[in-house]
Amino acid sequence: MNKMKSNLRVVFLFLEYLKSDAFNNPVDMDNLTYTYQNGNTNSNRLMRVEDSTSVYDNNGFQNGNSGTDDYAYDANGNMTEDKNKGITNITYNYLNLPQQITFADGNTIEYLYNALGVKLQKELMEGNNIKRVDYLDGFQYVGGMLNFFPTEEGYVRATSITDDPADPQLVFNYVYNYTDHLGNIRLSYTKDPATNELKIMEENNYYPFGLRHKVYGSVLKQDYLKEEEANGNGNEARPGIVIESPYNYKYNGKEFQDELGLNLYDYGFRNYDPALGRWMNMDPLAENYFSYSSYVYVRNNPVLRVDKLGMWDVTVHLYNDRKQQGYGIAIVTDRNGKEVYRFIVRAEGAAGRDRMQRNSDTPLGVYDIPDDNPWITGGSRQSYGPNARLNMSPESGEIVDSGRDQIRIHGGRQEVYNKKTKKWEAVSNPQLKKTFGCLRTYDSDMVTFKQITDNLQANDSEEIPGQVTIIDDLEKRVTPASDDNTVEVEITYQVPAAELEYWQHFVNNLLNMNNNNNENGGQ
């Protein structure tokens, strides 16, 4: 779903058994062709989608417009028009969050946020009818009346037995959610207070990018309803079959906004269309992920990934010519993009400068840090040092083109083994030796690096490992002066002006270090 060449198509092929097939055979639900801005050559902005199978099915993507562009965008890249859904205009606030969505029939959806971008209210205007939903730290109100609030295992449904907002006389019942490894809510169930039997409230199954399967089997949606006096005392709420429920959290545990055919998931700072597998508005941290399209969902890997509010990442700044300068700097940022640590690395490979060859300089590119296994222990202490090393999986760039793998950030070669004491002892003047393609740093930095990221995750449930981006945005030029006995060194830094002073001191120190440290080394 990144920008495609003009002779390529992006195709989703979903199969579903449809009653219209006389032989009960599976038929295509969606077979989509994506057209991008500027003739598919240099843009990630989707302009048009065509579905070649919609004649047989009205599920999945709804092709409401043909022959002309479906989408328009503002200067920031946020979608402002969707003709397939009848959306004529979307206005955004300073955080690139939608403020008002206007449909061709005059209906609107308006949103209210606090200063940090947290949604406080949603107001749906359909004809002369107005529906207002208020959000308060998980507590959700409709028309001023509490509907539910979340628990660790699901939610508590609040049901009015009077239908009077002034005197609702709420009855509370627990509903439990069964979720999968991605946080998708697959099953919601409760205990009928009258019979003490378990009741399934709703069942959901999903295609990889979040589109829900068509309901099948005998499970129909249920919700707590006021008990009729003829069936009891009228002072209880019991599960009953409904068309819709106020609790609409499903894929990844996010709120599905289906009002007026909007059909978008609210992820907090962005809105996601599961029929297309794309975002409709920009990522507030897009500059930290410049190697990916801002519209692509979880790097096109929804089976293993879920979009969190943010991840801690590492950006490694290097020189292109490692022979001239084999050192660089690694900067660690939290999920909000704030720098939390920086340290020196060496990216000079023992086998030479050709980054396409094993054991040579560290390849540029983007590496994933596995969520469930970010750190590796064990192995040669002499090569890797006494600490864990950062696990990195190739995703794009030179590292993929080269076919290399097992690139890590680690320490090592800064200790000697004392045979008398049978202990490893730190050398008095540790140096960063060359590697076999990895990034080496000081053992003390590896300790601090892991402690900081461990603390990030321990203190913030939304903080998870993200990615390592290795780039060569440092540049050094050496120009001989007229005097043969002197060498004039001119430094050019492609870094923000606010950090220029720091980088000047840093690189000048590295120049001295590089002149005094030309040894080879192991891993």
C-alpha positions as CSV (number, residue, x, y, z in Angstrom):
1,M,0.0,0.0,0.0
2,N,3.0,2.3,-0.5
3,K,3.3,4.1,-3.7
4,M,3.1,1.7,-6.6
5,K,4.5,1.7,-10.2
6,S,1.8,2.5,-12.8
7,N,1.6,-1.0,-14.0
8,L,1.0,-2.5,-10.6
9,R,-2.2,-3.0,-8.7
10,V,-2.9,-3.3,-5.0
11,V,-5.4,-6.1,-4.6
12,F,-7.3,-7.4,-1.6
13,L,-9.0,-10.7,-2.2
14,F,-11.4,-11.6,0.5
15,L,-13.5,-14.8,0.2
16,E,-16.9,-15.2,1.7
17,Y,-19.8,-17.6,1.2
18,L,-22.7,-15.7,-0.2
19,K,-26.3,-16.9,-0.4
20,S,-26.5,-15.4,-3.9
21,D,-24.3,-18.2,-5.2
22,A,-26.6,-21.1,-6.2
23,F,-23.9,-23.6,-5.6
24,N,-22.8,-22.2,-2.2
25,N,-19.3,-21.5,-3.7
26,P,-17.0,-18.8,-2.4
27,V,-16.8,-15.7,-4.5
28,D,-14.6,-12.6,-4.4
29,M,-15.8,-10.0,-1.9
30,D,-13.2,-7.3,-2.7
31,N,-10.8,-7.1,-5.7
32,L,-9.5,-3.5,-5.5
33,T,-7.3,-1.5,-7.8
34,Y,-5.6,1.6,-6.2
35,T,-4.6,4.7,-8.2
36,Y,-2.2,7.2,-6.6
37,Q,-1.6,10.8,-7.1
38,N,0.7,11.8,-10.0
39,G,0.1,8.6,-12.0
40,N,1.5,6.3,-9.2
41,T,5.0,7.5,-9.7
42,N,6.0,9.6,-6.7
43,S,3.1,9.9,-4.2
44,N,1.5,7.9,-1.4
45,R,-1.7,9.8,-1.6
46,L,-4.5,7.4,-2.7
47,M,-6.8,9.1,-5.2
48,R,-9.1,6.4,-6.5
49,V,-10.2,2.8,-5.7
50,E,-12.1,0.6,-8.1
51,D,-13.7,-2.8,-7.1
52,S,-14.2,-5.3,-9.9
53,T,-16.4,-7.7,-7.8
54,S,-19.0,-5.5,-6.1
55,V,-21.7,-6.7,-8.4
56,Y,-21.9,-9.9,-6.4
57,D,-21.5,-8.5,-2.9
58,N,-22.3,-5.4,-0.9
59,N,-19.8,-6.2,2.0
60,G,-16.3,-4.9,2.5
61,F,-15.3,-1.9,0.4
62,Q,-18.3,0.1,-1.0
63,N,-17.5,1.6,-4.4
64,G,-19.8,4.6,-4.3
65,N,-18.0,6.5,-7.0
66,S,-16.5,5.5,-10.4
67,G,-14.7,7.3,-13.2
68,T,-13.3,10.2,-11.1
69,D,-11.0,10.7,-8.1
70,D,-12.5,9.5,-4.8
71,Y,-10.3,11.4,-2.4
72,A,-8.9,14.8,-1.8
73,Y,-6.3,16.1,0.8
74,D,-5.3,19.2,2.6
75,A,-1.8,20.7,2.7
76,N,-0.9,18.5,5.7
77,G,-1.9,15.3,3.9
78,N,-5.1,14.7,5.8
79,M,-8.0,13.4,3.7
80,T,-10.7,16.0,3.2
81,E,-13.1,14.2,0.8
82,D,-14.3,10.6,0.3
83,K,-16.9,10.3,-2.5
84,N,-17.3,6.6,-1.9
85,K,-18.8,7.4,1.5
86,G,-20.5,10.6,0.4
87,I,-18.2,12.7,2.5
88,T,-17.9,16.2,0.9
89,N,-15.6,17.9,3.5
90,I,-13.5,17.1,6.6
91,T,-12.0,20.0,8.6
92,Y,-9.1,19.4,11.1
93,N,-7.7,21.1,14.1
94,Y,-4.1,22.1,14.8
95,L,-3.4,18.5,15.9
96,N,-4.6,17.1,12.5
97,L,-7.6,15.6,14.2
98,P,-11.0,15.8,12.5
99,Q,-13.3,18.5,13.8
100,Q,-16.2,18.1,11.5
101,I,-17.2,15.6,8.8
102,T,-19.9,16.8,6.4
103,F,-21.8,14.4,4.1
104,A,-23.5,15.1,0.8
105,D,-27.0,14.9,2.4
106,G,-26.1,17.6,4.9
107,N,-25.6,15.3,7.9
108,T,-22.5,16.0,10.0
109,I,-20.4,14.5,12.7
110,E,-18.5,16.9,15.0
111,Y,-15.8,16.2,17.5
112,L,-14.5,18.0,20.6
113,Y,-11.0,17.4,22.1
114,N,-9.0,18.7,25.0
115,A,-5.6,20.5,24.4
116,L,-3.7,17.2,24.2
117,G,-6.0,15.8,21.5
118,V,-8.0,13.4,23.8
119,K,-11.5,13.1,22.4
120,L,-14.1,14.5,24.8
121,Q,-17.3,14.5,22.7
122,K,-18.9,13.3,19.5
123,E,-22.1,14.9,18.1
124,L,-24.0,13.3,15.3
125,M,-26.5,15.4,13.4
126,E,-28.8,13.3,11.2
127,G,-31.6,15.4,9.8
128,N,-33.4,16.9,12.8
129,N,-32.0,14.3,15.2
130,I,-29.0,15.0,17.4
131,K,-27.0,12.3,19.2
132,R,-24.3,13.3,21.6
133,V,-21.7,11.0,23.1
134,D,-19.4,12.1,25.9
135,Y,-16.0,10.5,26.8
136,L,-14.5,10.8,30.2
137,D,-11.5,8.6,31.0
138,G,-13.2,5.5,29.6
139,F,-16.7,6.4,31.0
140,Q,-19.0,6.8,28.0
141,Y,-22.3,8.8,28.1
142,V,-25.0,9.0,25.5
143,G,-27.4,11.9,25.8
144,G,-26.0,12.7,29.2
145,M,-26.7,9.2,30.6
146,L,-23.9,6.8,31.6
147,N,-23.8,3.8,29.2
148,F,-20.7,1.9,30.3
149,F,-17.2,2.1,31.7
150,P,-14.2,-0.2,31.1
151,T,-12.7,-2.8,33.4
152,E,-9.5,-4.9,33.1
153,E,-11.5,-7.8,31.8
154,G,-14.2,-6.0,29.7
155,Y,-16.7,-3.4,30.7
156,V,-19.6,-2.6,33.1
157,R,-22.9,-2.0,31.3
158,A,-25.1,0.7,32.9
159,T,-28.8,0.2,32.0
160,S,-31.5,2.6,32.9
161,I,-34.8,1.0,34.2
162,T,-36.7,4.3,33.9
163,D,-35.4,5.8,30.6
164,D,-35.4,9.1,32.4
165,P,-32.1,11.0,32.3
166,A,-33.1,13.0,35.3
167,D,-33.7,9.8,37.3
168,P,-32.2,6.9,35.4
169,Q,-32.0,4.4,38.3
170,L,-29.1,2.6,36.7
171,V,-28.5,-1.2,37.0
172,F,-24.9,-2.4,36.5
173,N,-23.8,-5.7,35.0
174,Y,-20.4,-7.0,34.1
175,V,-19.5,-8.0,30.5
176,Y,-16.3,-9.9,29.8
177,N,-14.2,-9.7,26.6
178,Y,-12.1,-12.5,25.1
179,T,-9.3,-10.9,23.1
180,D,-6.5,-12.3,20.9
181,H,-2.8,-11.4,20.7
182,L,-3.6,-8.2,18.9
183,G,-6.2,-7.0,21.3
184,N,-9.0,-7.8,19.0
185,I,-12.2,-8.3,20.9
186,R,-13.4,-11.7,19.6
187,L,-16.1,-12.6,22.1
188,S,-18.1,-10.7,24.7
189,Y,-20.1,-12.6,27.3
190,T,-22.0,-12.1,30.6
191,K,-24.1,-14.0,33.2
192,D,-27.8,-13.6,32.9
193,P,-28.8,-12.3,36.4
194,A,-32.1,-14.1,36.2
195,T,-30.9,-17.6,35.2
196,N,-27.2,-17.4,36.2
197,E,-26.4,-18.8,32.7
198,L,-23.6,-17.5,30.5
199,K,-24.9,-15.5,27.6
200,I,-22.8,-14.5,24.5
201,M,-23.4,-10.8,23.8
202,E,-21.4,-10.6,20.6
203,E,-18.9,-12.5,18.5
204,N,-16.5,-11.0,16.0
205,N,-13.9,-12.4,13.6
206,Y,-11.6,-10.3,11.4
207,Y,-9.7,-10.3,8.2
208,P,-6.0,-9.4,8.7
209,F,-6.5,-5.6,8.1
210,G,-9.5,-5.4,10.4
211,L,-12.5,-5.8,8.2
212,R,-15.0,-7.9,10.1
213,H,-16.4,-11.2,8.8
214,K,-20.0,-11.3,7.9
215,V,-22.1,-12.7,10.9
216,Y,-22.5,-16.4,10.6
217,G,-23.8,-19.1,12.9
218,S,-26.5,-18.7,15.5
219,V,-24.8,-15.9,17.5
220,L,-26.8,-12.7,17.3
221,K,-25.8,-9.4,19.0
222,Q,-27.2,-8.9,22.4
223,D,-27.2,-6.1,25.0
224,Y,-28.7,-5.4,28.4
225,L,-32.3,-4.3,28.2
226,K,-34.7,-3.2,30.8
227,E,-36.7,-6.2,31.9
228,E,-40.4,-6.1,31.1
229,E,-42.7,-6.2,34.2
230,A,-44.6,-9.1,32.6
231,N,-41.4,-11.2,32.8
232,G,-40.3,-10.1,36.2
233,N,-40.4,-7.2,38.6
234,G,-39.2,-4.6,36.1
235,N,-36.2,-3.6,38.3
236,E,-33.5,-5.6,36.5
237,A,-31.7,-5.6,33.1
238,R,-31.3,-8.8,31.1
239,P,-29.5,-9.7,27.9
240,G,-31.7,-9.4,24.8
241,I,-31.3,-9.3,21.0
242,V,-30.5,-5.8,19.6
243,I,-29.6,-4.3,16.3
244,E,-26.8,-2.1,17.7
245,S,-25.1,-1.7,21.0
246,P,-23.5,1.5,22.5
247,Y,-20.3,-0.6,23.2
248,N,-18.6,-0.5,19.8
249,Y,-15.0,-1.5,20.5
250,K,-13.7,-4.2,18.3
251,Y,-10.5,-4.5,16.2
252,N,-7.4,-3.9,18.3
253,G,-9.9,-2.9,21.0
254,K,-10.5,0.4,19.3
255,E,-13.8,2.2,18.8
256,F,-15.5,1.5,15.5
257,Q,-17.3,4.6,14.3
258,D,-20.1,3.3,12.0
259,E,-22.4,6.4,12.1
260,L,-23.7,7.5,8.7
261,G,-21.5,4.9,7.0
262,L,-18.3,6.4,8.3
263,N,-16.8,3.0,9.2
264,L,-13.5,4.1,10.6
265,Y,-11.6,3.0,13.7
266,D,-10.5,5.7,16.2
267,Y,-6.9,5.1,17.3
268,G,-6.7,8.3,19.2
269,F,-4.4,10.4,17.0
270,R,-5.5,8.9,13.7
271,N,-8.5,7.2,12.1
272,Y,-8.2,3.9,10.2
273,D,-10.3,2.4,7.4
274,P,-10.2,-1.4,7.6
275,A,-11.7,-1.8,4.1
276,L,-8.6,-0.1,2.6
277,G,-6.0,-0.8,5.2
278,R,-5.0,2.8,5.3
279,W,-5.1,5.8,7.7
280,M,-7.1,8.9,6.7
281,N,-5.0,11.5,8.6
282,M,-1.4,12.1,9.4
283,D,0.7,10.5,12.1
284,P,1.9,13.2,14.6
285,L,5.2,11.4,14.8
286,A,5.5,10.9,11.0
287,E,9.0,12.5,10.9
288,N,10.3,9.7,13.1
289,Y,9.2,7.1,10.5
290,F,10.2,8.8,7.3
291,S,11.0,5.4,5.6
292,Y,7.3,4.4,5.7
293,S,4.3,5.9,4.0
294,S,2.3,8.0,6.5
295,Y,-0.9,6.2,5.4
296,V,0.3,2.6,5.6
297,Y,-1.0,0.5,8.6
298,V,1.5,-1.2,11.0
299,R,4.1,-1.5,8.2
300,N,1.7,-3.8,6.2
301,N,2.1,-6.5,8.8
302,P,-1.3,-6.6,10.7
303,V,-0.9,-10.3,11.7
304,L,2.0,-9.5,14.1
305,R,1.6,-5.8,14.8
306,V,-0.8,-3.4,16.4
307,D,-0.7,0.4,16.2
308,K,0.1,1.7,19.7
309,L,0.1,5.3,20.7
310,G,3.9,5.2,20.3
311,M,7.1,3.2,20.6
312,W,10.6,3.8,21.8
313,D,13.0,4.0,18.8
314,V,16.7,4.3,18.1
315,T,18.1,6.5,15.3
316,V,21.7,6.0,14.5
317,H,23.5,8.8,12.7
318,L,26.6,7.8,10.7
319,Y,29.1,8.9,8.1
320,N,28.8,7.4,4.6
321,D,32.5,6.9,4.4
322,R,33.4,4.7,7.3
323,K,37.1,4.7,6.4
324,Q,37.3,8.4,7.1
325,Q,35.0,8.2,10.1
326,G,33.8,4.9,11.5
327,Y,31.9,6.3,14.5
328,G,28.5,7.8,15.0
329,I,25.8,8.5,17.5
330,A,22.7,6.6,18.5
331,I,19.7,8.6,19.9
332,V,16.9,6.9,21.8
333,T,13.5,8.5,21.9
334,D,10.3,7.5,23.8
335,R,6.9,7.0,22.3
336,N,6.3,10.8,22.3
337,G,9.4,11.5,20.3
338,K,11.4,12.8,23.3
339,E,15.1,12.0,23.5
340,V,15.9,9.9,26.6
341,Y,19.5,8.8,25.9
342,R,22.3,9.1,23.4
343,F,25.5,7.2,23.1
344,I,28.5,6.6,20.8
345,V,28.6,3.6,18.4
346,R,31.2,2.2,16.0
347,A,29.9,1.0,12.6
348,E,33.1,0.1,10.9
349,G,33.2,-3.5,9.8
350,A,36.3,-5.7,10.1
351,A,35.9,-7.0,6.5
352,G,35.8,-3.6,4.7
353,R,33.7,-0.9,3.4
354,D,31.3,-2.8,1.0
355,R,28.0,-2.8,3.0
356,M,26.6,-5.5,0.7
357,Q,29.1,-8.0,2.0
358,R,29.0,-9.9,5.3
359,N,31.3,-8.7,8.2
360,S,31.7,-5.3,6.5
361,D,30.4,-1.9,7.6
362,T,26.9,-1.8,9.2
363,P,24.3,-1.5,6.5
364,L,21.9,1.5,6.4
365,G,18.2,0.9,6.6
366,V,15.3,0.3,9.0
367,Y,15.3,-2.6,11.5
368,D,12.4,-3.8,13.6
369,I,12.9,-4.4,17.3
370,P,10.7,-7.5,18.2
371,D,8.0,-6.6,20.7
372,D,8.3,-10.0,22.5
373,N,12.1,-10.4,22.3
374,P,13.9,-7.1,22.1
375,W,17.0,-8.3,24.0
376,I,19.4,-11.3,23.4
377,T,21.5,-12.8,26.1
378,G,24.2,-15.4,26.0
379,G,26.9,-15.9,23.3
380,S,30.5,-15.0,23.5
381,R,31.2,-12.7,26.3
382,Q,34.5,-11.7,24.7
383,S,32.6,-10.7,21.5
384,Y,29.5,-9.2,22.9
385,G,30.4,-8.1,26.4
386,P,28.6,-8.9,29.7
387,N,25.3,-7.3,28.8
388,A,22.3,-8.1,26.6
389,R,22.4,-6.9,23.0
390,L,19.6,-5.3,21.1
391,N,17.7,-7.7,18.7
392,M,17.1,-6.2,15.3
393,S,15.2,-7.6,12.3
394,P,15.8,-6.2,8.8
395,E,12.9,-4.4,7.2
396,S,14.0,-2.1,4.5
397,G,17.0,-0.3,2.9
398,E,20.5,-1.6,2.4
399,I,20.1,-4.3,5.1
400,V,17.4,-6.0,3.0
401,D,19.2,-5.5,-0.3
402,S,22.3,-7.1,1.0
403,G,20.6,-10.2,2.4
404,R,22.6,-9.8,5.6
405,D,21.0,-10.5,9.0
406,Q,21.9,-10.8,12.7
407,I,22.8,-7.1,13.0
408,R,22.7,-6.0,16.6
409,I,23.7,-3.2,19.0
410,H,26.2,-4.6,21.5
411,G,29.2,-4.0,23.6
412,G,32.2,-6.3,24.0
413,R,36.0,-6.4,23.5
414,Q,36.4,-4.2,26.6
415,E,37.3,-7.0,29.1
416,V,40.0,-9.6,29.6
417,Y,39.6,-12.9,31.3
418,N,41.9,-13.4,34.4
419,K,42.8,-17.0,34.6
420,K,44.0,-16.7,38.2
421,T,40.8,-15.2,39.5
422,K,38.6,-16.8,36.8
423,K,36.8,-13.6,36.4
424,W,36.3,-11.1,33.6
425,E,38.0,-7.7,34.3
426,A,37.4,-4.4,32.6
427,V,40.4,-3.0,30.7
428,S,41.8,0.3,32.0
429,N,41.3,2.2,28.7
430,P,38.4,0.5,26.8
431,Q,38.2,1.2,23.0
432,L,35.4,0.5,20.5
433,K,36.9,-2.1,18.2
434,K,35.6,-2.9,14.8
435,T,32.7,-5.4,14.4
436,F,31.5,-8.0,11.9
437,G,28.7,-5.7,10.7
438,C,27.0,-4.8,14.0
439,L,27.1,-1.6,16.0
440,R,29.4,-1.7,19.0
441,T,29.1,0.7,21.9
442,Y,30.6,0.8,25.4
443,D,29.5,-1.8,27.9
444,S,28.5,0.9,30.3
445,D,26.3,2.5,27.7
446,M,24.6,-0.9,27.0
447,V,23.7,-1.1,30.7
448,T,22.2,2.3,30.7
449,F,20.4,1.9,27.4
450,K,18.6,-1.3,28.6
451,Q,17.8,0.2,32.0
452,I,16.2,3.3,30.4
453,T,14.1,1.4,27.9
454,D,13.1,-1.2,30.5
455,N,11.9,1.7,32.7
456,L,10.0,3.2,29.8
457,Q,8.0,0.0,29.4
458,A,7.6,-0.6,33.1
459,N,6.1,2.9,33.8
460,D,4.0,3.2,30.6
461,S,1.8,0.4,29.3
462,E,1.7,2.0,25.9
463,E,5.5,2.1,25.5
464,I,6.8,-0.8,23.4
465,P,9.9,-1.5,21.3
466,G,9.8,0.2,17.9
467,Q,12.5,0.3,15.3
468,V,16.2,1.1,14.7
469,T,16.8,3.5,11.8
470,I,20.4,3.7,10.5
471,I,21.2,6.7,8.3
472,D,24.3,8.4,7.0
473,D,23.4,12.1,7.5
474,L,26.8,13.1,8.9
475,E,29.3,14.4,6.4
476,K,33.0,15.3,6.7
477,R,35.2,17.0,4.1
478,V,39.0,17.2,4.3
479,T,40.5,19.9,2.0
480,P,44.3,20.4,1.8
481,A,45.3,24.0,2.3
482,S,48.0,25.9,0.3
483,D,50.6,25.1,3.0
484,D,51.7,21.5,2.4
485,N,52.5,21.1,6.1
486,T,48.9,21.8,7.2
487,V,45.5,20.3,6.6
488,E,42.4,22.3,6.8
489,V,39.4,20.4,8.1
490,E,35.9,21.6,7.2
491,I,33.0,20.0,8.9
492,T,29.4,20.0,7.5
493,Y,26.6,18.9,9.7
494,Q,23.2,18.0,8.3
495,V,21.5,18.3,11.7
496,P,19.0,20.7,13.3
497,A,20.5,24.1,14.1
498,A,19.4,23.7,17.7
499,E,21.8,20.8,18.1
500,L,24.7,22.2,16.1
501,E,26.9,23.1,19.1
502,Y,26.6,19.6,20.6
503,W,27.4,17.9,17.3
504,Q,30.4,20.2,16.7
505,H,32.0,19.1,20.0
506,F,31.0,15.5,19.4
507,V,32.4,15.1,15.9
508,N,35.6,17.0,16.7
509,N,36.2,14.5,19.5
510,L,35.6,11.6,17.2
511,L,38.1,13.0,14.7
512,N,40.8,12.8,17.4
513,M,39.6,9.4,18.5
514,N,39.6,8.0,14.9
515,N,43.2,9.1,14.3
516,N,44.3,7.2,17.5
517,N,42.2,4.1,17.1
518,N,42.8,2.1,13.8
519,E,42.9,-1.4,15.2
520,N,40.9,-4.3,13.9
521,G,38.7,-6.5,16.1
522,G,36.2,-9.3,16.3
523,Q,32.5,-9.4,16.5
